[in-house]
């Protein structure tokens, strides 16, 4: 019998009554691995949009806080996104952080806009605390309309137009991909720009003001975003970002 998804997640769990946004650490790896259990992954991501990454790198990024989760009071994960750092060598042959790719976004709760919450939170965290020298980017398939709308319309990221740049991004960001069933499909690389910072800050503030993730049928789930304070993304700073202030010196001068 088909699972009733009105009160259940895509992988058959009851919808949580409340969720907390957390940045990843080693203790969160088992909860994330559960989302990637093949049977669960197939239900959450039936189109197989999320590619497989190297396990050692995946665990390293998780342990170092380069992921964002929505978890319930038992620590079970219901939404995830990750940040992947790529390097290049400078003219003195010293490695530096060139790009950050936002990817590996999974959510088991259709209709609640949970991807918006985890992507905006992690992208802002990466920009504020781990900004690459070049760009924060995301690769989106043309057929993935929901993600296209999220990045383009809601978060106001821009498509990277320059072919040499997209080739450099692809060459570097795809080195940690070990299994990609979407190779060759039309896609775009999006980049985070100043207007994206403002849009993501507004998105987070809107969620914080509501205190819930909402679905069109009236179902709502309480959400705690207090983890943002712990990484320096306080409400006064988010309000300044939302107004268009992106100079970090000015933002750091704002009292928490």
N, C-alpha and C positions, 0 to 999 in steps of 0.2 A: 504493500500500500504506500502511495506517495505521502511523504511527510507534509503535514500542514505547516506552511511557512509563515502563517500569520503570527504565530507566537513562538516560532522556532527559527534558528539560524539555518544557513544553507547546509551545514553539516549535521543538522538534526538536533542540536542542543536547544534547550529552552532559552528564549531571549533573556539576557540579564536585566535586573531592575536598575542596576547602577554600574558605572564603569569608571576607571581611573586611568588617566594618561600617564605612562611611565616611559622613561628612557631605559634602554636595555642594559643588562649586565649578564654575567655568566649564569646567574641563577635563573634567568628567564629563558635560557636555551631550550629546556625540555618543553615548555609551553609552546614555543614557536615550532619546535620539531613536530608537535602534535598537529599543528595546522598543515605541515608539509607531509604528514602521513599520506601515502598515495590515495587511499580511499577518501580522506577528508579533502585533500587538495583537489581531487577531481570534482567534488561537489562545490567547493568554494570557487574554483577557477576552471570551469569546464572547457573554456576556450584555450587553456594552457598558455595564457599570456605571460605569466611569470616564469622566467627562465631559471634554470638551476645554476647556482654558483659553486665555486670551490668550497668544500666543507670547512677546511682549515681557516680560510679567509672569512667565511660566513661567521664562524664561531668567534674569530678575533674581532670582527666589527661589532658583533653582539656584545661581547665582553667589554669593549671599549666605549660603549654607550652610543654607537652610531646607528641606532634603530629606535623606533617609537612604537609602543604597543598601547592598545586599549585592553585592560584586564578587569576581570570581576574581583570580588572580594576573596576568591579562592586562588587567584593568580592565573586563571585560565585566560588565554589570549583570544580576542575576537576581531582584532584588526592590527595590521602590521605595515610598516614601511621601513626601508633601510637606506643608508647612505654609503656609497662605495667610492673610496678615494683612489685616484690614479696619480701616478707620478711621472715626471720627466727629469732629465738632467739639464742643468744650466750650462753656461759656457765654460764653467770650471769643473764640469763633470760631477757636480753635486746634485743629488736628487731633491726635488721640491714637489709640493702638492699642486698639481696642475688643474685637475677637474674633480668635482664631486658629482657623482651620478645618483640621483634619487630613483630608487627602483624597488623591486620585490614588494610591491604593494598588494596586500591581500586583505579582504574583509569578508566576514561570514554573515554580515548584517545588511542585506540589500535595502536600499531606500532611506537609510538613516544618515547618509552623508558622512559616514565614519572615516572614509578615505580622505575627505577634505580636512578633517581634524588632525589625523596623524601626519599627512604630508605637509600641511602648513606648519605644524609644530616642529617637525624635524628639519624642514628647510630653513626656518628661522633660526633654529638652534645651530645648524651648520654654518649659516651665514654669520651669526653673532660670535660663535666660539671656534669654528674650524674652517674659516673661509678659504677656498683655494685661490691660487694666484690668478687663474683664468676665469672659469665659469662654474656655476652650479647648473646641471643639466638633467634632462629626463628624456628617454626615448619612448615614444608613443606610436603604436601602430595606427595607421589610418582607419582601420576597421574598428578600433577600440574607441567608439564614439564617446562613451562615458568618461574615459580618461582624457580624451581630447578636450571635451567641454570643461572638465575640472581644471586642467592646466591653462587652457586658453581663455576661457570666459570667467571662471570664478577666481582663479589665482593670478590671472593676467601675466602668464609667462609668454614669451615670444618665440616663434620658430626661428631657428638658426638658418640663415639663408646662404651663407658663404660655403661653397662646396669644399674648399680646402679645410675649413674649420670643422665641418661635419665629418670629413674623413679622419681628421686627427682625433676628434672625440670618439668616433666609432672604433678606430684602431686601438685606442688606449682603454676605453671603457669595456670593450668586449673581451679583454684578455682574461678576465676572471669568470667568464661564462663557460660552463662545461657541457651544457645541454640546451639547445635552442631550437624548438620546433617551429619558430616563426621566421627563421632565416630567409631572406629574400623577399619578404612581404613589404609592401610600401609602408614607410614610417617617416616620422619627423623627429628631429632633436629640438627640444624646447630649452630655453635658457631663462634663468631667474634674473630679472633686472630690477632697477629701483622701484618701478611701479608695482612689481611683483611683491616686494617687501611690504609695501603699503597695503596691497590687497590681502596678503596672507595675514597681516596683523589685524585687519578689519574682520577677516573670517574668524580668527581666534577670539577676538573680543565679542563678536556676535554670539558665538557658542557660549562663552563665559557668561554673558549677560542673560542668556536663556537658562543656562544651567542644565540643559538637556540636549540630547540628539533626538530629532523629531522625524517621524515618518508621516506621509500624507494622510494616512488613515487615522491620525490622531495618537498613535502609539508613541510614547516618549521614554527615553532612558536617561537617567541622571548621569552627569559626567563631572569629574573632578579634574581640573587642569592645573592644580597647584604645583605640579612638577616643573612647570615653566619658570616659576619663581626661583627654583633651585639652580637653574642654568643662566640666570641673569635676565630672563625675559619677563620682567615685572610688568604689572599693568600700566604704570606711568610710562615706561619705555615703549610698550606696545601701542599705547595711545599716541605717542609721538611718532612712531613708525607709521601708524595708520594715517597720520596727517601729512606724511610725505618726508619726514626727517629721517635720513639714512646715514648722516655723518656720525661715525661711531664715537668720536670725541664728545660731540654734543649729547649723544645718547648716554654715554657713561657718566656724564655730569648730572643726569637726572636722578634724584634721590629715589631709592627703591620704594 
